[in-house]
Amino acid sequence: MQANGRLQAGYALATIMGSAAGGAALTLMNLPTLLFIDAATFLVSAASLALTRTGFNDPAKPPHHPQTALRTEIREGISFIRHRPVLRDILLLYVAVNLFAPTVNAQLVAFLKQDLRADDARIGLFYAAGSVGVAVLSLSSDWVRRRFPFGTVVIGAWVLNGSLTIALALTHSYALAAVWWAGISGLAALGDIASSTLGQAHTPRALMGRVLGVVRVVAWAPIPLSTVAGGFLVEQTNQVAPLYAAIGVLLILVSVAFSFTSLCDPDQQIAA
């Protein structure tokens, strides 16, 4: 869990600088130019990956399983998940969460401009605050894990996430909202880290890629529906805060419901 937390924290720290720089850059240049520069950074990332020559697998333990067709690997991943309660419940939890949570991020700019009267620079700083929350809680993930079981961390993170989403909907202070947003972002990352670590512990190395691939594809599938539905509701009501409050309540209810599954079964937990 410590390694997963450090990876997430590293990404968040880079996002902090990017969000702050993006907000500041908007005061100096127009949006199309900024988007062009952003697109160029993807080319730099692609070039960096192309120049990477080091393998990601342990050279002392080369893979022994023969190559199989993609369709067969997907089928194996689905079958493995179906017969592992923890993996199945992690998948179902994130399908349920992604029916609601993505709308919070998708409508954040509208919320900031409508309810908090934030300008472009302050919006950039607000996103940076979220990245600070991700970095702090990601680096704290191993400390949290030593005190609570994995399942409790996953469920607790999303219960608190929902609670802070309600708090965000009720606030009219930019500074306080930034604190709530840092917590929301950090708790989502903490839940992801704990669930990923728990899933990895229950998956053989030979099946890791296909199992995690199936989990991510299925878990992320509701995101387009969530964001489109959220946008439609905001367009019809012209209000973001009530939608945030409803999403917070739904996240709490979903998380509490999954506390009665194998995610909180002591027999399914792993050592720290």
C-alpha positions as CSV (number, residue, x, y, z in Angstrom):
1,M,0.0,0.0,0.0
2,Q,2.9,2.3,0.7
3,A,4.2,2.0,-2.9
4,N,0.7,2.7,-4.3
5,G,0.4,5.7,-2.0
6,R,3.7,7.1,-3.1
7,L,2.8,6.7,-6.8
8,Q,-0.4,8.5,-6.3
9,A,1.3,11.3,-4.3
10,G,3.9,11.8,-7.0
11,Y,1.1,12.3,-9.6
12,A,-0.7,14.7,-7.2
13,L,2.4,16.8,-6.6
14,A,2.9,17.2,-10.3
15,T,-0.8,18.2,-10.6
16,I,-0.4,20.8,-7.9
17,M,2.2,22.7,-10.0
18,G,0.2,22.2,-13.2
19,S,-3.1,23.5,-11.8
20,A,-1.4,26.5,-10.2
21,A,0.6,27.2,-13.4
22,G,-2.5,26.8,-15.6
23,G,-4.6,29.2,-13.5
24,A,-1.8,31.8,-13.6
25,A,-1.2,31.3,-17.3
26,L,-4.8,32.1,-18.1
27,T,-4.2,35.6,-16.9
28,L,-1.3,35.9,-19.4
29,M,-2.6,34.2,-22.6
30,N,-5.8,33.1,-24.3
31,L,-7.3,29.7,-23.8
32,P,-6.6,28.2,-27.3
33,T,-2.9,28.9,-26.8
34,L,-2.9,27.3,-23.4
35,L,-4.6,24.2,-24.8
36,F,-2.0,24.0,-27.5
37,I,0.8,24.1,-24.9
38,D,-1.1,21.4,-22.9
39,A,-1.3,19.2,-26.0
40,A,2.4,19.6,-26.5
41,T,3.2,18.2,-23.1
42,F,1.5,15.0,-24.1
43,L,4.0,14.7,-26.9
44,V,6.8,15.1,-24.4
45,S,5.3,12.4,-22.2
46,A,5.0,10.0,-25.2
47,A,8.6,10.7,-26.2
48,S,9.8,10.0,-22.7
49,L,8.0,6.6,-22.7
50,A,9.3,5.8,-26.1
51,L,12.9,6.3,-24.8
52,T,12.3,4.0,-21.8
53,R,14.2,0.8,-22.2
54,T,13.8,-0.7,-18.8
55,G,11.2,-3.5,-18.4
56,F,8.6,-3.3,-15.7
57,N,8.7,-7.1,-14.8
58,D,11.2,-8.7,-12.5
59,P,13.9,-10.1,-14.7
60,A,14.6,-12.8,-12.2
61,K,11.0,-14.1,-12.7
62,P,10.2,-14.0,-16.4
63,P,6.6,-14.8,-17.3
64,H,6.0,-18.5,-18.1
65,H,2.4,-18.4,-19.3
66,P,2.0,-18.6,-23.1
67,Q,0.5,-15.8,-25.1
68,T,-3.2,-16.0,-25.6
69,A,-5.8,-14.1,-27.6
70,L,-7.1,-10.9,-26.1
71,R,-10.7,-12.3,-26.0
72,T,-9.4,-15.2,-24.0
73,E,-7.6,-13.0,-21.5
74,I,-10.6,-10.8,-21.0
75,R,-12.8,-13.9,-20.4
76,E,-10.2,-15.2,-17.9
77,G,-10.2,-11.9,-16.1
78,I,-14.0,-11.8,-15.8
79,S,-14.2,-15.4,-14.6
80,F,-11.6,-14.8,-12.0
81,I,-13.4,-11.7,-10.6
82,R,-16.7,-13.5,-10.6
83,H,-15.3,-16.2,-8.2
84,R,-13.5,-13.8,-5.9
85,P,-15.9,-12.0,-3.5
86,V,-13.5,-9.2,-2.6
87,L,-12.7,-8.4,-6.3
88,R,-16.3,-8.6,-7.2
89,D,-17.4,-6.3,-4.4
90,I,-14.6,-3.8,-5.2
91,L,-15.8,-3.7,-8.8
92,L,-19.5,-3.3,-7.8
93,L,-18.6,-0.5,-5.3
94,Y,-16.8,1.5,-7.9
95,V,-19.5,1.0,-10.5
96,A,-22.0,2.4,-8.0
97,V,-19.7,5.3,-6.9
98,N,-18.9,6.2,-10.5
99,L,-22.6,6.6,-11.1
100,F,-22.5,9.8,-9.0
101,A,-19.0,11.0,-7.9
102,P,-17.7,12.0,-11.4
103,T,-20.4,14.7,-11.7
104,V,-18.8,16.5,-8.7
105,N,-15.6,17.1,-10.7
106,A,-17.4,17.7,-14.0
107,Q,-19.5,20.5,-12.5
108,L,-16.8,22.0,-10.3
109,V,-16.1,25.0,-12.6
110,A,-19.8,25.8,-12.8
111,F,-20.1,25.5,-9.0
112,L,-17.0,27.8,-8.4
113,K,-18.3,30.5,-10.8
114,Q,-21.9,30.3,-9.8
115,D,-21.8,29.8,-6.1
116,L,-18.3,31.1,-5.1
117,R,-17.8,33.8,-7.8
118,A,-14.3,32.5,-8.5
119,D,-12.3,33.9,-11.4
120,D,-10.0,31.7,-13.6
121,A,-6.9,32.1,-11.5
122,R,-8.8,31.1,-8.3
123,I,-10.3,28.1,-10.1
124,G,-6.7,26.9,-10.9
125,L,-5.7,27.3,-7.3
126,F,-8.8,25.4,-6.2
127,Y,-7.8,22.4,-8.3
128,A,-4.3,22.7,-6.8
129,A,-5.9,22.5,-3.3
130,G,-7.4,19.2,-4.4
131,S,-4.0,17.9,-5.5
132,V,-2.6,18.9,-2.1
133,G,-5.3,16.8,-0.5
134,V,-4.4,13.8,-2.7
135,A,-0.7,14.1,-1.9
136,V,-1.2,14.4,1.8
137,L,-3.6,11.5,2.2
138,S,-1.7,9.3,-0.4
139,L,1.5,9.7,1.7
140,S,-0.6,9.0,4.8
141,S,-2.1,5.8,3.4
142,D,0.4,3.4,4.9
143,W,-0.1,5.0,8.3
144,V,-3.9,4.7,8.0
145,R,-3.6,1.1,6.9
146,R,-1.6,0.1,9.9
147,R,-4.5,1.2,12.1
148,F,-7.5,0.1,10.1
149,P,-8.3,-2.9,7.8
150,F,-8.3,-2.4,4.1
151,G,-12.1,-2.7,3.8
152,T,-12.7,-0.2,6.5
153,V,-10.4,2.3,4.8
154,V,-12.2,1.9,1.5
155,I,-15.7,2.2,2.9
156,G,-14.7,4.9,5.4
157,A,-13.0,7.0,2.7
158,W,-16.2,7.1,0.6
159,V,-18.5,7.8,3.6
160,L,-16.3,10.8,4.5
161,N,-16.1,11.8,0.8
162,G,-19.9,11.9,0.7
163,S,-20.0,13.9,3.9
164,L,-17.5,16.5,2.6
165,T,-19.4,16.7,-0.6
166,I,-22.5,17.8,1.4
167,A,-20.4,20.3,3.3
168,L,-19.1,21.7,0.0
169,A,-22.6,22.1,-1.3
170,L,-23.5,24.1,1.8
171,T,-20.5,26.5,1.9
172,H,-20.3,29.9,0.4
173,S,-16.7,30.6,1.5
174,Y,-14.0,30.0,-1.1
175,A,-11.3,29.2,1.5
176,L,-13.5,26.7,3.4
177,A,-14.7,25.2,0.1
178,A,-11.0,24.7,-0.9
179,V,-10.4,22.7,2.4
180,W,-13.5,20.5,1.7
181,W,-12.3,20.0,-1.9
182,A,-8.8,18.9,-0.7
183,G,-10.5,16.4,1.6
184,I,-12.8,15.1,-1.1
185,S,-10.0,14.6,-3.6
186,G,-7.7,13.1,-1.0
187,L,-10.3,10.7,0.3
188,A,-11.1,9.5,-3.2
189,A,-7.4,8.8,-3.7
190,L,-7.1,7.0,-0.4
191,G,-10.1,4.8,-1.2
192,D,-8.6,4.0,-4.6
193,I,-5.2,3.2,-3.1
194,A,-6.7,0.8,-0.5
195,S,-9.0,-0.9,-3.0
196,S,-6.2,-1.3,-5.5
197,T,-3.9,-2.8,-2.9
198,L,-6.6,-5.2,-1.6
199,G,-7.4,-6.2,-5.2
200,Q,-3.7,-6.8,-6.0
201,A,-3.3,-9.0,-2.9
202,H,-6.1,-11.2,-4.0
203,T,-4.9,-11.6,-7.6
204,P,-2.1,-13.9,-8.9
205,R,0.7,-12.1,-10.7
206,A,0.0,-13.9,-13.9
207,L,-3.6,-12.6,-14.0
208,M,-2.9,-9.1,-12.6
209,G,-3.0,-7.3,-16.0
210,R,-6.2,-8.8,-17.2
211,V,-8.0,-8.6,-13.9
212,L,-7.1,-5.0,-13.3
213,G,-8.0,-4.2,-16.9
214,V,-11.5,-5.7,-16.6
215,V,-12.0,-3.9,-13.2
216,R,-11.0,-0.5,-14.6
217,V,-13.0,-0.8,-17.8
218,V,-16.2,-1.9,-16.1
219,A,-15.8,0.5,-13.1
220,W,-15.2,3.5,-15.4
221,A,-18.1,2.6,-17.7
222,P,-20.7,4.6,-15.8
223,I,-18.6,7.8,-15.9
224,P,-19.9,9.2,-19.2
225,L,-23.5,8.5,-18.1
226,S,-22.9,10.2,-14.8
227,T,-21.4,13.4,-16.3
228,V,-24.0,13.7,-19.0
229,A,-26.9,13.2,-16.5
230,G,-25.3,15.6,-14.1
231,G,-24.9,18.2,-16.9
232,F,-28.5,17.8,-17.9
233,L,-29.8,18.3,-14.3
234,V,-27.7,21.4,-13.9
235,E,-28.9,22.8,-17.2
236,Q,-32.5,22.2,-16.2
237,T,-32.2,23.6,-12.7
238,N,-29.4,26.1,-13.1
239,Q,-28.1,25.0,-9.7
240,V,-25.1,22.9,-8.8
241,A,-25.1,23.0,-5.0
242,P,-28.4,20.9,-4.5
243,L,-27.0,18.3,-6.9
244,Y,-23.8,18.1,-4.9
245,A,-25.8,17.6,-1.7
246,A,-27.8,14.8,-3.3
247,I,-24.6,13.1,-4.6
248,G,-23.1,13.3,-1.1
249,V,-26.1,11.5,0.4
250,L,-26.0,8.8,-2.3
251,L,-22.3,8.2,-1.7
252,I,-22.9,7.7,2.0
253,L,-25.8,5.3,1.4
254,V,-23.9,3.3,-1.2
255,S,-20.8,3.1,1.0
256,V,-22.7,2.0,4.1
257,A,-24.5,-0.7,2.0
258,F,-21.1,-2.1,0.9
259,S,-20.0,-2.3,4.6
260,F,-22.1,-5.5,4.8
261,T,-20.2,-7.2,1.9
262,S,-16.9,-9.1,1.8
263,L,-15.0,-5.8,1.8
264,C,-15.4,-5.7,5.6
265,D,-15.2,-9.4,6.2
266,P,-12.2,-10.1,8.5
267,D,-11.5,-13.4,6.7
268,Q,-10.9,-11.5,3.4
269,Q,-8.4,-9.0,4.8
270,I,-4.6,-9.2,4.3
271,A,-1.7,-8.4,6.5
272,A,-0.4,-4.9,6.6
